[in-house]
Structure formats: C-alpha cells, structure tokens
Amino acid sequence: MPQSNMTHDGACNCIGADEASFAHFVRIAAEGEPEDAMLLGMLILRGEVVPVAVGLAQQLGLLIESKFRADATAIYH
C-alpha cells in the first residue's frame, strides 16, 4: 500500500509528518545526541542503514547550521 502524504490537502504547502520527522532527526544528530538520533532513525529508516544515516544527518545539520550562521553574520557586518 502506498504511503499517504500527511498534509491538509493536495494544494497545501505545509510539511508532512515524514518531513518533520526527518528535520527533527537531522537536528538531533547535529546537536551531538547520537543515541537519540539512532532511536529516531529507527522509526523512519531500515535498521541496517541507521548508523550511517546518523553520521550523514549530523554532517547535514552542521552544514545547514554553519550556512545560517554565516548568512546572519553577513547581514549584520
């Protein structure tokens, strides 16, 4: 059975539960909480890929964080 998209309707621009869960997974991994990220990862990924995904999520989160920090610094200087 195909997975349904959890949004208000087809024209709604809000994010669904899958996207929100993934964003939370990336944030927790980037904050240096690998055990919590592993638990979240087990809910949204196949078990055998979770350890690698946590490392990639950490890198992605740190990259996003550094980009926003650089943009904020550029605005005020």
All heavy atoms as TSV, in Angstrom:
chain	resi	resn	atom	element	x	y	z
A	1	MET	N	N	0.843	-1.178	0.000
A	1	MET	CA	C	0.000	0.000	0.000
A	1	MET	C	C	0.888	1.240	0.000
A	1	MET	O	O	1.799	1.348	0.804
A	1	MET	CB	C	-0.886	-0.011	1.248
A	1	MET	CG	C	-1.727	1.235	1.356
A	1	MET	SD	S	-2.650	1.443	2.907
A	1	MET	CE	C	-3.645	0.015	2.951
A	2	PRO	N	N	0.664	2.200	-0.893
A	2	PRO	CA	C	1.476	3.411	-0.916
A	2	PRO	C	C	1.263	4.231	0.356
A	2	PRO	O	O	0.178	4.261	0.920
A	2	PRO	CB	C	0.993	4.170	-2.149
A	2	PRO	CG	C	-0.238	3.502	-2.615
A	2	PRO	CD	C	-0.337	2.176	-1.943
A	3	GLN	N	N	2.333	4.890	0.750
A	3	GLN	CA	C	2.272	5.722	1.946
A	3	GLN	C	C	1.543	7.010	1.616
A	3	GLN	O	O	1.792	7.645	0.601
A	3	GLN	CB	C	3.686	6.009	2.417
A	3	GLN	CG	C	3.780	6.555	3.795
A	3	GLN	CD	C	5.227	6.656	4.240
A	3	GLN	OE1	O	6.131	6.625	3.413
A	3	GLN	NE2	N	5.440	6.770	5.518
A	4	SER	N	N	0.606	7.402	2.470
A	4	SER	CA	C	-0.139	8.628	2.222
A	4	SER	C	C	0.675	9.828	2.678
A	4	SER	O	O	1.504	9.736	3.568
A	4	SER	CB	C	-1.481	8.604	2.950
A	4	SER	OG	O	-1.263	8.575	4.341
A	5	ASN	N	N	0.434	10.946	2.057
A	5	ASN	CA	C	1.101	12.187	2.402
A	5	ASN	C	C	0.294	12.868	3.500
A	5	ASN	O	O	-0.892	13.107	3.339
A	5	ASN	CB	C	1.183	13.073	1.160
A	5	ASN	CG	C	2.323	14.031	1.215
A	5	ASN	OD1	O	3.115	14.004	2.140
A	5	ASN	ND2	N	2.414	14.871	0.212
A	6	MET	N	N	0.921	13.181	4.622
A	6	MET	CA	C	0.189	13.750	5.750
A	6	MET	C	C	0.197	15.275	5.689
A	6	MET	O	O	0.902	15.947	6.427
A	6	MET	CB	C	0.784	13.256	7.065
A	6	MET	CG	C	0.614	11.781	7.262
A	6	MET	SD	S	1.210	11.214	8.842
A	6	MET	CE	C	0.068	11.987	9.962
A	7	THR	N	N	-0.572	15.834	4.775
A	7	THR	CA	C	-0.757	17.283	4.693
A	7	THR	C	C	-2.254	17.558	4.745
A	7	THR	O	O	-3.071	16.642	4.700
A	7	THR	CB	C	-0.170	17.864	3.388
A	7	THR	OG1	O	-0.811	17.222	2.280
A	7	THR	CG2	C	1.327	17.655	3.305
A	8	HIS	N	N	-2.617	18.829	4.809
A	8	HIS	CA	C	-4.027	19.183	4.901
A	8	HIS	C	C	-4.785	18.790	3.638
A	8	HIS	O	O	-5.876	18.259	3.700
A	8	HIS	CB	C	-4.184	20.676	5.178
A	8	HIS	CG	C	-3.662	21.053	6.519
A	8	HIS	ND1	N	-2.632	21.940	6.697
A	8	HIS	CD2	C	-4.007	20.639	7.761
A	8	HIS	CE1	C	-2.380	22.063	7.988
A	8	HIS	NE2	N	-3.194	21.293	8.651
A	9	ASP	N	N	-4.227	19.067	2.488
A	9	ASP	CA	C	-4.796	18.635	1.212
A	9	ASP	C	C	-3.727	18.777	0.141
A	9	ASP	O	O	-2.620	19.215	0.411
A	9	ASP	CB	C	-6.069	19.407	0.850
A	9	ASP	CG	C	-5.852	20.881	0.572
A	9	ASP	OD1	O	-4.762	21.254	0.083
A	9	ASP	OD2	O	-6.765	21.670	0.821
A	10	GLY	N	N	-4.044	18.409	-1.078
A	10	GLY	CA	C	-3.071	18.421	-2.157
A	10	GLY	C	C	-2.476	19.778	-2.472
A	10	GLY	O	O	-1.341	19.884	-2.912
A	11	ALA	N	N	-3.214	20.849	-2.237
A	11	ALA	CA	C	-2.739	22.195	-2.544
A	11	ALA	C	C	-2.027	22.853	-1.368
A	11	ALA	O	O	-1.487	23.940	-1.497
A	11	ALA	CB	C	-3.913	23.069	-2.976
A	12	CYS	N	N	-2.006	22.195	-0.209
A	12	CYS	CA	C	-1.408	22.780	0.987
A	12	CYS	C	C	0.119	22.710	0.902
A	12	CYS	O	O	0.690	21.699	0.523
A	12	CYS	CB	C	-1.895	22.037	2.229
A	12	CYS	SG	S	-1.309	22.734	3.769
A	13	ASN	N	N	0.791	23.796	1.295
A	13	ASN	CA	C	2.243	23.859	1.245
A	13	ASN	C	C	2.912	23.446	2.556
A	13	ASN	O	O	4.130	23.542	2.679
A	13	ASN	CB	C	2.701	25.278	0.877
A	13	ASN	CG	C	2.387	25.604	-0.555
A	13	ASN	OD1	O	2.371	24.733	-1.407
A	13	ASN	ND2	N	2.126	26.861	-0.837
A	14	CYS	N	N	2.146	23.028	3.541
A	14	CYS	CA	C	2.748	22.656	4.814
A	14	CYS	C	C	3.532	21.354	4.666
A	14	CYS	O	O	3.317	20.586	3.731
A	14	CYS	CB	C	1.683	22.511	5.905
A	14	CYS	SG	S	0.581	21.118	5.686
A	15	ILE	N	N	4.460	21.139	5.585
A	15	ILE	CA	C	5.220	19.901	5.515
A	15	ILE	C	C	4.444	18.794	6.203
A	15	ILE	O	O	3.637	19.033	7.093
A	15	ILE	CB	C	6.625	20.041	6.141
A	15	ILE	CG1	C	6.535	20.325	7.637
A	15	ILE	CG2	C	7.435	21.088	5.419
A	15	ILE	CD1	C	7.860	20.214	8.342
A	16	GLY	N	N	4.703	17.570	5.798
A	16	GLY	CA	C	4.040	16.427	6.385
A	16	GLY	C	C	4.822	15.867	7.550
A	16	GLY	O	O	5.901	16.345	7.902
A	17	ALA	N	N	4.291	14.838	8.149
A	17	ALA	CA	C	4.915	14.204	9.307
A	17	ALA	C	C	6.267	13.592	8.947
A	17	ALA	O	O	7.197	13.643	9.757
A	17	ALA	CB	C	3.981	13.148	9.888
A	18	ASP	N	N	6.392	13.015	7.772
A	18	ASP	CA	C	7.672	12.425	7.364
A	18	ASP	C	C	8.764	13.480	7.294
A	18	ASP	O	O	9.876	13.282	7.796
A	18	ASP	CB	C	7.557	11.733	6.000
A	18	ASP	CG	C	6.702	10.485	6.040
A	18	ASP	OD1	O	6.494	9.936	7.151
A	18	ASP	OD2	O	6.249	10.056	4.969
A	19	GLU	N	N	8.449	14.607	6.680
A	19	GLU	CA	C	9.434	15.678	6.552
A	19	GLU	C	C	9.787	16.272	7.909
A	19	GLU	O	O	10.951	16.562	8.197
A	19	GLU	CB	C	8.916	16.777	5.619
A	19	GLU	CG	C	8.793	16.351	4.171
A	19	GLU	CD	C	7.488	15.640	3.848
A	19	GLU	OE1	O	6.647	15.459	4.757
A	19	GLU	OE2	O	7.310	15.248	2.684
A	20	ALA	N	N	8.789	16.440	8.762
A	20	ALA	CA	C	9.035	16.974	10.101
A	20	ALA	C	C	9.893	16.008	10.917
A	20	ALA	O	O	10.801	16.428	11.632
A	20	ALA	CB	C	7.716	17.243	10.813
A	21	SER	N	N	9.632	14.715	10.782
A	21	SER	CA	C	10.434	13.707	11.490
A	21	SER	C	C	11.877	13.715	11.003
A	21	SER	O	O	12.810	13.617	11.797
A	21	SER	CB	C	9.832	12.309	11.301
A	21	SER	OG	O	8.561	12.244	11.880
A	22	PHE	N	N	12.061	13.841	9.692
A	22	PHE	CA	C	13.409	13.881	9.138
A	22	PHE	C	C	14.155	15.121	9.616
A	22	PHE	O	O	15.333	15.044	9.995
A	22	PHE	CB	C	13.362	13.833	7.609
A	22	PHE	CG	C	14.716	13.873	6.976
A	22	PHE	CD1	C	15.540	12.771	7.013
A	22	PHE	CD2	C	15.174	15.027	6.362
A	22	PHE	CE1	C	16.810	12.808	6.444
A	22	PHE	CE2	C	16.434	15.076	5.785
A	22	PHE	CZ	C	17.252	13.961	5.832
A	23	ALA	N	N	13.483	16.265	9.627
A	23	ALA	CA	C	14.117	17.501	10.096
A	23	ALA	C	C	14.518	17.376	11.564
A	23	ALA	O	O	15.606	17.812	11.959
A	23	ALA	CB	C	13.172	18.685	9.903
A	24	HIS	N	N	13.670	16.768	12.365
A	24	HIS	CA	C	13.978	16.563	13.779
A	24	HIS	C	C	15.169	15.612	13.930
A	24	HIS	O	O	16.060	15.843	14.745
A	24	HIS	CB	C	12.742	16.018	14.494
A	24	HIS	CG	C	12.874	15.962	15.966
A	24	HIS	ND1	N	13.064	17.078	16.759
A	24	HIS	CD2	C	12.849	14.907	16.814
A	24	HIS	CE1	C	13.149	16.703	18.018
A	24	HIS	NE2	N	13.025	15.396	18.078
A	25	PHE	N	N	15.215	14.569	13.120
A	25	PHE	CA	C	16.319	13.604	13.104
A	25	PHE	C	C	17.635	14.313	12.810
A	25	PHE	O	O	18.643	14.118	13.505
A	25	PHE	CB	C	16.007	12.528	12.060
A	25	PHE	CG	C	17.121	11.583	11.738
A	25	PHE	CD1	C	17.617	10.701	12.686
A	25	PHE	CD2	C	17.652	11.541	10.457
A	25	PHE	CE1	C	18.633	9.811	12.371
A	25	PHE	CE2	C	18.659	10.653	10.133
A	25	PHE	CZ	C	19.150	9.787	11.094
A	26	VAL	N	N	17.646	15.172	11.804
A	26	VAL	CA	C	18.853	15.914	11.429
A	26	VAL	C	C	19.277	16.857	12.553
A	26	VAL	O	O	20.454	16.936	12.911
A	26	VAL	CB	C	18.641	16.684	10.098
A	26	VAL	CG1	C	19.787	17.642	9.819
A	26	VAL	CG2	C	18.474	15.700	8.943
A	27	ARG	N	N	18.311	17.550	13.144
A	27	ARG	CA	C	18.628	18.491	14.224
A	27	ARG	C	C	19.220	17.772	15.435
A	27	ARG	O	O	20.241	18.204	15.980
A	27	ARG	CB	C	17.380	19.267	14.650
A	27	ARG	CG	C	17.674	20.322	15.729
A	27	ARG	CD	C	16.448	21.120	16.099
A	27	ARG	NE	N	15.367	20.309	16.611
A	27	ARG	CZ	C	15.255	19.933	17.898
A	27	ARG	NH1	N	16.151	20.294	18.777
A	27	ARG	NH2	N	14.236	19.206	18.287
A	28	ILE	N	N	18.621	16.661	15.836
A	28	ILE	CA	C	19.114	15.912	16.993
A	28	ILE	C	C	20.515	15.372	16.725
A	28	ILE	O	O	21.399	15.433	17.585
A	28	ILE	CB	C	18.141	14.770	17.358
A	28	ILE	CG1	C	16.809	15.332	17.839
A	28	ILE	CG2	C	18.739	13.830	18.387
A	28	ILE	CD1	C	16.892	16.148	19.096
A	29	ALA	N	N	20.755	14.873	15.524
A	29	ALA	CA	C	22.089	14.359	15.174
A	29	ALA	C	C	23.116	15.489	15.207
A	29	ALA	O	O	24.220	15.316	15.731
A	29	ALA	CB	C	22.054	13.704	13.797
A	30	ALA	N	N	22.759	16.650	14.673
A	30	ALA	CA	C	23.690	17.784	14.628
A	30	ALA	C	C	23.974	18.340	16.013
A	30	ALA	O	O	25.042	18.912	16.247
A	30	ALA	CB	C	23.130	18.887	13.731
A	31	GLU	N	N	23.044	18.167	16.931
A	31	GLU	CA	C	23.247	18.649	18.298
A	31	GLU	C	C	24.143	17.709	19.109
A	31	GLU	O	O	24.394	17.973	20.279
A	31	GLU	CB	C	21.899	18.829	19.004
A	31	GLU	CG	C	21.120	20.012	18.479
A	31	GLU	CD	C	19.752	20.151	19.119
A	31	GLU	OE1	O	19.311	19.237	19.849
A	31	GLU	OE2	O	19.109	21.173	18.872
A	32	GLY	N	N	24.605	16.628	18.492
A	32	GLY	CA	C	25.520	15.724	19.171
A	32	GLY	C	C	24.844	14.733	20.096
A	32	GLY	O	O	25.415	14.361	21.118
A	33	GLU	N	N	23.650	14.310	19.732
A	33	GLU	CA	C	22.911	13.316	20.504
A	33	GLU	C	C	22.743	12.044	19.663
A	33	GLU	O	O	21.648	11.736	19.191
A	33	GLU	CB	C	21.536	13.876	20.908
A	33	GLU	CG	C	21.585	15.120	21.751
A	33	GLU	CD	C	22.122	14.866	23.149
A	33	GLU	OE1	O	22.098	13.707	23.609
A	33	GLU	OE2	O	22.570	15.838	23.775
A	34	PRO	N	N	23.836	11.289	19.460
A	34	PRO	CA	C	23.753	10.149	18.541
A	34	PRO	C	C	22.788	9.054	18.989
A	34	PRO	O	O	22.151	8.417	18.144
A	34	PRO	CB	C	25.190	9.631	18.469
A	34	PRO	CG	C	25.839	10.134	19.715
A	34	PRO	CD	C	25.160	11.432	20.039
A	35	GLU	N	N	22.666	8.828	20.286
A	35	GLU	CA	C	21.754	7.776	20.743
A	35	GLU	C	C	20.302	8.155	20.441
A	35	GLU	O	O	19.516	7.329	19.970
A	35	GLU	CB	C	21.919	7.510	22.247
A	35	GLU	CG	C	23.259	6.922	22.619
A	35	GLU	CD	C	24.349	7.970	22.848
A	35	GLU	OE1	O	24.028	9.194	22.841
A	35	GLU	OE2	O	25.506	7.576	23.007
A	36	ASP	N	N	19.956	9.406	20.704
A	36	ASP	CA	C	18.602	9.866	20.396
A	36	ASP	C	C	18.354	9.855	18.892
A	36	ASP	O	O	17.267	9.495	18.433
A	36	ASP	CB	C	18.368	11.273	20.947
A	36	ASP	CG	C	18.295	11.299	22.466
A	36	ASP	OD1	O	18.133	10.223	23.083
A	36	ASP	OD2	O	18.423	12.394	23.045
A	37	ALA	N	N	19.371	10.252	18.120
A	37	ALA	CA	C	19.235	10.231	16.664
A	37	ALA	C	C	19.056	8.797	16.167
A	37	ALA	O	O	18.273	8.556	15.243
A	37	ALA	CB	C	20.445	10.877	16.005
A	38	MET	N	N	19.753	7.852	16.780
A	38	MET	CA	C	19.588	6.435	16.398
A	38	MET	C	C	18.154	5.982	16.651
A	38	MET	O	O	17.560	5.294	15.813
A	38	MET	CB	C	20.551	5.547	17.185
A	38	MET	CG	C	22.001	5.693	16.796
A	38	MET	SD	S	22.424	4.846	15.286
A	38	MET	CE	C	22.499	3.168	15.848
A	39	LEU	N	N	17.587	6.355	17.796
A	39	LEU	CA	C	16.209	5.968	18.101
A	39	LEU	C	C	15.236	6.566	17.091
A	39	LEU	O	O	14.339	5.877	16.598
A	39	LEU	CB	C	15.832	6.407	19.514
A	39	LEU	CG	C	16.495	5.634	20.644
A	39	LEU	CD1	C	16.204	6.301	21.979
A	39	LEU	CD2	C	16.008	4.190	20.657
A	40	LEU	N	N	15.399	7.838	16.777
A	40	LEU	CA	C	14.537	8.464	15.778
A	40	LEU	C	C	14.733	7.829	14.408
A	40	LEU	O	O	13.773	7.600	13.673
A	40	LEU	CB	C	14.823	9.962	15.686
A	40	LEU	CG	C	14.322	10.811	16.835
A	40	LEU	CD1	C	14.884	12.222	16.742
A	40	LEU	CD2	C	12.811	10.842	16.850
A	41	GLY	N	N	15.987	7.549	14.074
A	41	GLY	CA	C	16.287	6.935	12.791
A	41	GLY	C	C	15.627	5.580	12.620
A	41	GLY	O	O	15.179	5.226	11.526
A	42	MET	N	N	15.525	4.828	13.717
A	42	MET	CA	C	14.897	3.509	13.643
A	42	MET	C	C	13.415	3.607	13.297
A	42	MET	O	O	12.832	2.660	12.792
A	42	MET	CB	C	15.068	2.760	14.963
A	42	MET	CG	C	16.513	2.421	15.284
A	42	MET	SD	S	17.250	1.319	14.077
A	42	MET	CE	C	16.769	-0.247	14.738
A	43	LEU	N	N	12.809	4.760	13.550
A	43	LEU	CA	C	11.395	4.947	13.236
A	43	LEU	C	C	11.150	5.280	11.768
A	43	LEU	O	O	10.055	5.037	11.255
A	43	LEU	CB	C	10.811	6.071	14.101
A	43	LEU	CG	C	10.818	5.825	15.605
A	43	LEU	CD1	C	10.391	7.091	16.336
A	43	LEU	CD2	C	9.914	4.662	15.961
A	44	ILE	N	N	12.158	5.840	11.102
A	44	ILE	CA	C	11.925	6.315	9.729
A	44	ILE	C	C	12.789	5.622	8.680
A	44	ILE	O	O	12.585	5.848	7.491
A	44	ILE	CB	C	12.104	7.851	9.638
A	44	ILE	CG1	C	13.492	8.290	10.084
A	44	ILE	CG2	C	11.041	8.569	10.429
A	44	ILE	CD1	C	13.777	9.776	9.926
A	45	LEU	N	N	13.748	4.793	9.114
A	45	LEU	CA	C	14.661	4.128	8.178
A	45	LEU	C	C	14.763	2.639	8.473
A	45	LEU	O	O	14.379	2.188	9.547
A	45	LEU	CB	C	16.064	4.747	8.281
A	45	LEU	CG	C	16.180	6.234	7.975
A	45	LEU	CD1	C	17.515	6.763	8.466
A	45	LEU	CD2	C	16.017	6.473	6.494
A	46	ARG	N	N	15.328	1.900	7.537
A	46	ARG	CA	C	15.639	0.493	7.785
A	46	ARG	C	C	16.794	0.424	8.773
A	46	ARG	O	O	17.733	1.218	8.715
A	46	ARG	CB	C	16.031	-0.210	6.486
A	46	ARG	CG	C	14.885	-0.386	5.519
A	46	ARG	CD	C	15.227	-1.320	4.353
A	46	ARG	NE	N	16.629	-1.344	3.995
A	46	ARG	CZ	C	17.164	-0.675	2.977
A	46	ARG	NH1	N	16.412	0.068	2.214
A	46	ARG	NH2	N	18.450	-0.770	2.713
A	47	GLY	N	N	16.737	-0.512	9.673
A	47	GLY	CA	C	17.702	-0.612	10.756
A	47	GLY	C	C	19.149	-0.669	10.327
A	47	GLY	O	O	20.016	-0.072	10.965
A	48	GLU	N	N	19.428	-1.359	9.228
A	48	GLU	CA	C	20.822	-1.529	8.819
A	48	GLU	C	C	21.467	-0.250	8.287
A	48	GLU	O	O	22.692	-0.148	8.214
A	48	GLU	CB	C	20.972	-2.664	7.800
A	48	GLU	CG	C	20.288	-2.436	6.474
A	48	GLU	CD	C	18.858	-2.937	6.412
A	48	GLU	OE1	O	18.279	-3.288	7.452
A	48	GLU	OE2	O	18.312	-2.964	5.296
A	49	VAL	N	N	20.684	0.740	7.928
A	49	VAL	CA	C	21.254	1.984	7.406
A	49	VAL	C	C	21.306	3.100	8.445
A	49	VAL	O	O	21.906	4.149	8.195
A	49	VAL	CB	C	20.503	2.475	6.142
A	49	VAL	CG1	C	20.549	1.438	5.042
A	49	VAL	CG2	C	19.083	2.867	6.464
A	50	VAL	N	N	20.693	2.883	9.596
A	50	VAL	CA	C	20.589	3.950	10.596
A	50	VAL	C	C	21.948	4.470	11.074
A	50	VAL	O	O	22.146	5.684	11.129
A	50	VAL	CB	C	19.690	3.524	11.774
A	50	VAL	CG1	C	19.734	4.539	12.901
A	50	VAL	CG2	C	18.259	3.333	11.299
A	51	PRO	N	N	22.916	3.614	11.420
A	51	PRO	CA	C	24.200	4.161	11.892
A	51	PRO	C	C	24.870	5.095	10.875
A	51	PRO	O	O	25.377	6.163	11.241
A	51	PRO	CB	C	25.051	2.920	12.150
A	51	PRO	CG	C	24.064	1.845	12.439
A	51	PRO	CD	C	22.890	2.150	11.535
A	52	VAL	N	N	24.840	4.726	9.616
A	52	VAL	CA	C	25.429	5.584	8.576
A	52	VAL	C	C	24.591	6.848	8.410
A	52	VAL	O	O	25.130	7.947	8.275
A	52	VAL	CB	C	25.529	4.817	7.236
A	52	VAL	CG1	C	25.967	5.739	6.101
A	52	VAL	CG2	C	26.485	3.649	7.371
A	53	ALA	N	N	23.273	6.705	8.460
A	53	ALA	CA	C	22.387	7.848	8.292
A	53	ALA	C	C	22.570	8.871	9.406
A	53	ALA	O	O	22.471	10.081	9.160
A	53	ALA	CB	C	20.932	7.383	8.234
A	54	VAL	N	N	22.845	8.411	10.627
A	54	VAL	CA	C	23.067	9.344	11.735
A	54	VAL	C	C	24.289	10.208	11.451
A	54	VAL	O	O	24.266	11.422	11.639
A	54	VAL	CB	C	23.195	8.597	13.083
A	54	VAL	CG1	C	23.711	9.522	14.176
A	54	VAL	CG2	C	21.863	8.000	13.486
A	55	GLY	N	N	25.362	9.596	10.971
A	55	GLY	CA	C	26.565	10.363	10.631
A	55	GLY	C	C	26.310	11.363	9.518
A	55	GLY	O	O	26.752	12.520	9.587
A	56	LEU	N	N	25.571	10.944	8.502
A	56	LEU	CA	C	25.252	11.852	7.398
A	56	LEU	C	C	24.321	12.972	7.859
A	56	LEU	O	O	24.486	14.131	7.454
A	56	LEU	CB	C	24.617	11.070	6.241
A	56	LEU	CG	C	25.542	10.084	5.530
A	56	LEU	CD1	C	24.751	9.226	4.556
A	56	LEU	CD2	C	26.670	10.803	4.832
A	57	ALA	N	N	23.356	12.633	8.714
A	57	ALA	CA	C	22.440	13.649	9.241
A	57	ALA	C	C	23.194	14.669	10.082
A	57	ALA	O	O	22.892	15.868	10.033
A	57	ALA	CB	C	21.335	12.986	10.066
A	58	GLN	N	N	24.180	14.206	10.834
A	58	GLN	CA	C	24.982	15.130	11.640
A	58	GLN	C	C	25.735	16.100	10.737
A	58	GLN	O	O	25.731	17.311	10.972
A	58	GLN	CB	C	25.958	14.368	12.520
A	58	GLN	CG	C	26.777	15.281	13.410
A	58	GLN	CD	C	27.750	14.519	14.281
A	58	GLN	OE1	O	28.266	13.480	13.882
A	58	GLN	NE2	N	27.997	15.033	15.468
A	59	GLN	N	N	26.359	15.576	9.679
A	59	GLN	CA	C	27.079	16.441	8.744
A	59	GLN	C	C	26.143	17.438	8.078
A	59	GLN	O	O	26.470	18.622	7.945
A	59	GLN	CB	C	27.775	15.592	7.679
A	59	GLN	CG	C	28.911	14.759	8.212
A	59	GLN	CD	C	29.500	13.864	7.133
A	59	GLN	OE1	O	29.416	14.153	5.940
A	59	GLN	NE2	N	30.096	12.759	7.546
A	60	LEU	N	N	24.970	16.971	7.658
A	60	LEU	CA	C	23.992	17.852	7.016
A	60	LEU	C	C	23.537	18.941	7.972
A	60	LEU	O	O	23.486	20.120	7.612
A	60	LEU	CB	C	22.785	17.040	6.526
A	60	LEU	CG	C	21.627	17.846	5.949
A	60	LEU	CD1	C	22.067	18.631	4.720
A	60	LEU	CD2	C	20.457	16.921	5.629
A	61	GLY	N	N	23.208	18.571	9.197
A	61	GLY	CA	C	22.755	19.547	10.180
A	61	GLY	C	C	23.799	20.596	10.484
A	61	GLY	O	O	23.492	21.791	10.582
A	62	LEU	N	N	25.049	20.166	10.620
A	62	LEU	CA	C	26.127	21.117	10.886
A	62	LEU	C	C	26.373	22.031	9.698
A	62	LEU	O	O	26.660	23.220	9.860
A	62	LEU	CB	C	27.403	20.376	11.288
A	62	LEU	CG	C	27.326	19.639	12.627
A	62	LEU	CD1	C	28.575	18.804	12.844
A	62	LEU	CD2	C	27.093	20.601	13.775
A	63	LEU	N	N	26.240	21.495	8.493
A	63	LEU	CA	C	26.383	22.311	7.286
A	63	LEU	C	C	25.285	23.364	7.207
A	63	LEU	O	O	25.556	24.543	6.942
A	63	LEU	CB	C	26.350	21.423	6.036
A	63	LEU	CG	C	26.454	22.124	4.691
A	63	LEU	CD1	C	27.835	22.759	4.534
A	63	LEU	CD2	C	26.193	21.150	3.567
A	64	ILE	N	N	24.059	22.966	7.463
A	64	ILE	CA	C	22.936	23.911	7.454
A	64	ILE	C	C	23.138	24.974	8.524
A	64	ILE	O	O	22.957	26.174	8.280
A	64	ILE	CB	C	21.603	23.170	7.644
A	64	ILE	CG1	C	21.300	22.307	6.417
A	64	ILE	CG2	C	20.466	24.151	7.923
A	64	ILE	CD1	C	20.155	21.333	6.613
A	65	GLU	N	N	23.532	24.536	9.712
A	65	GLU	CA	C	23.753	25.470	10.818
A	65	GLU	C	C	24.847	26.484	10.481
A	65	GLU	O	O	24.697	27.682	10.711
A	65	GLU	CB	C	24.135	24.692	12.071
A	65	GLU	CG	C	24.323	25.541	13.297
A	65	GLU	CD	C	24.712	24.702	14.497
A	65	GLU	OE1	O	24.024	23.716	14.775
A	65	GLU	OE2	O	25.731	25.046	15.139
A	66	SER	N	N	25.949	26.011	9.899
A	66	SER	CA	C	27.038	26.931	9.558
A	66	SER	C	C	26.621	27.900	8.459
A	66	SER	O	O	27.017	29.060	8.467
A	66	SER	CB	C	28.288	26.156	9.144
A	66	SER	OG	O	28.110	25.519	7.898
A	67	LYS	N	N	25.797	27.458	7.539
A	67	LYS	CA	C	25.311	28.325	6.462
A	67	LYS	C	C	24.450	29.446	7.034
A	67	LYS	O	O	24.611	30.614	6.688
A	67	LYS	CB	C	24.521	27.504	5.440
A	67	LYS	CG	C	23.867	28.306	4.346
A	67	LYS	CD	C	24.853	28.987	3.444
A	67	LYS	CE	C	24.107	29.664	2.309
A	67	LYS	NZ	N	24.814	30.811	1.810
A	68	PHE	N	N	23.533	29.099	7.953
A	68	PHE	CA	C	22.691	30.122	8.555
A	68	PHE	C	C	23.503	31.067	9.426
A	68	PHE	O	O	23.237	32.253	9.473
A	68	PHE	CB	C	21.543	29.503	9.362
A	68	PHE	CG	C	20.415	29.030	8.495
A	68	PHE	CD1	C	20.112	27.687	8.408
A	68	PHE	CD2	C	19.665	29.927	7.763
A	68	PHE	CE1	C	19.067	27.242	7.608
A	68	PHE	CE2	C	18.622	29.502	6.956
A	68	PHE	CZ	C	18.328	28.150	6.887
A	69	ARG	N	N	24.491	30.546	10.119
A	69	ARG	CA	C	25.343	31.393	10.948
A	69	ARG	C	C	26.119	32.361	10.063
A	69	ARG	O	O	26.235	33.535	10.375
A	69	ARG	CB	C	26.304	30.533	11.779
A	69	ARG	CG	C	26.983	31.320	12.879
A	69	ARG	CD	C	27.883	30.485	13.759
A	69	ARG	NE	N	27.282	29.264	14.227
A	69	ARG	CZ	C	27.781	28.046	14.010
A	69	ARG	NH1	N	28.894	27.894	13.333
A	69	ARG	NH2	N	27.189	26.976	14.473
A	70	ALA	N	N	26.647	31.890	8.933
A	70	ALA	CA	C	27.396	32.744	8.007
A	70	ALA	C	C	26.486	33.807	7.411
A	70	ALA	O	O	26.877	34.967	7.290
A	70	ALA	CB	C	28.026	31.900	6.899
A	71	ASP	N	N	25.249	33.431	7.051
A	71	ASP	CA	C	24.302	34.402	6.483
A	71	ASP	C	C	23.937	35.469	7.511
A	71	ASP	O	O	23.833	36.639	7.188
A	71	ASP	CB	C	23.038	33.693	5.987
A	71	ASP	CG	C	23.266	32.928	4.695
A	71	ASP	OD1	O	24.341	33.086	4.083
A	71	ASP	OD2	O	22.368	32.165	4.304
A	72	ALA	N	N	23.718	35.064	8.765
A	72	ALA	CA	C	23.360	36.020	9.817
A	72	ALA	C	C	24.503	36.979	10.073
A	72	ALA	O	O	24.293	38.173	10.282
A	72	ALA	CB	C	22.980	35.278	11.093
A	73	THR	N	N	25.734	36.479	10.054
A	73	THR	CA	C	26.905	37.332	10.263
A	73	THR	C	C	27.056	38.321	9.122
A	73	THR	O	O	27.336	39.497	9.337
A	73	THR	CB	C	28.182	36.473	10.379
A	73	THR	OG1	O	27.997	35.540	11.436
A	73	THR	CG2	C	29.398	37.318	10.655
A	74	ALA	N	N	26.802	37.894	7.892
A	74	ALA	CA	C	26.926	38.769	6.729
A	74	ALA	C	C	25.911	39.902	6.764
A	74	ALA	O	O	26.198	41.014	6.345
A	74	ALA	CB	C	26.773	37.957	5.446
A	75	ILE	N	N	24.738	39.629	7.309
A	75	ILE	CA	C	23.684	40.653	7.356
A	75	ILE	C	C	24.073	41.791	8.285
A	75	ILE	O	O	23.827	42.952	8.009
A	75	ILE	CB	C	22.347	40.017	7.812
A	75	ILE	CG1	C	21.824	39.096	6.720
A	75	ILE	CG2	C	21.312	41.092	8.144
A	75	ILE	CD1	C	20.633	38.263	7.149
A	76	TYR	N	N	24.710	41.460	9.396
A	76	TYR	CA	C	24.999	42.464	10.419
A	76	TYR	C	C	26.383	43.080	10.326
A	76	TYR	O	O	26.722	43.928	11.117
A	76	TYR	CB	C	24.789	41.848	11.806
A	76	TYR	CG	C	23.364	41.445	12.038
A	76	TYR	CD1	C	23.005	40.115	12.118
A	76	TYR	CD2	C	22.364	42.409	12.135
A	76	TYR	CE1	C	21.685	39.748	12.307
A	76	TYR	CE2	C	21.043	42.048	12.323
A	76	TYR	CZ	C	20.720	40.712	12.422
A	76	TYR	OH	O	19.421	40.354	12.604
A	77	HIS	N	N	27.176	42.705	9.363
A	77	HIS	CA	C	28.522	43.281	9.246
A	77	HIS	C	C	28.678	44.050	7.968
A	77	HIS	O	O	28.234	43.872	6.970
A	77	HIS	CB	C	29.589	42.190	9.322
A	77	HIS	CG	C	29.791	41.706	10.714
A	77	HIS	ND1	N	28.941	40.822	11.304
A	77	HIS	CD2	C	30.712	41.997	11.629
A	77	HIS	CE1	C	29.336	40.559	12.537
A	77	HIS	NE2	N	30.421	41.253	12.763
